[in-house]
Each structure stands twice: as C-alpha cells, then as structure tokens.
Amino acid sequence: MKKDTSHHDERVAQMSFASVYPHYVTRIEKNGRTKAELHQVIEWLTGYNEIKLQELIEEKVTFEIFYQKASLNPNAQLIKGVVCGYRVEDIENPLTQQARYLDKLVDELARGRKMEKILRVS
C-alpha cells in the first residue's frame, strides 16, 4: 500500500541539502564511519562526485533541485525498510522517496552495515 506523505512533501522539496548534510556527517562519524564512506554512498545513489557535491552544498540547493540534477542509481529501488516511520518502498511522492532513500543509506552506514550491502552489490 502506498503511503501518503503529502503533508511533508513540500517541506522536503524546499529544504536545502546543505542544511541536512552536516547531520549526516555527524551521525555516521559518531558511529565510527568516515566522510569518505558517506560520499561513496551519496555518489552511488545520485552520481555526484565530491566536487559536484561540494558545489551543490555551497549553492544551498533544495532537495528538489538536488534530486532533479541527480542521476539516480537504477538499483535505488532495492532500498527498502522503514525511515522516520515510513516504508521507503511505499512512499508515493518520488522526491520524498528519493530523500528517504538517502536517509536509509545513511542509517545503514551509521549502523555499521557492510559497504557492499549498502551499495546493493549483488
């Protein structure tokens, strides 16, 4: 069953990636993971290398722009599970779903999951 997230879809769209990024870094570093690993995960999901990612952070792009410009990994739909009380695979709004994909990957990284599992390497 698809989950209606319309009450916060607009908020997600207008939030800047730069405002959330430091929280990702803090979360993973607190759990013994590195910024390089975080960047590897972000690049896998979005196609953004370190330089492009830094540009987007400096430009304070919204999540809407962040994901419009991204080349989403074709295996992104393999990301499943619950984030913020929502099953990511059941979220109707594509942008909110993509933002939750990244949340889920950061979550897995912070919980010490192996990188090949996070990156859905078969």
Helices and strands as residue ranges (DSSP letters): H 6-14, H 17-30, H 35-46, H 50-58, H 63-69, G 74-78, E 82-83, E 86-87, G 88-90, H 94-110, H 115-118
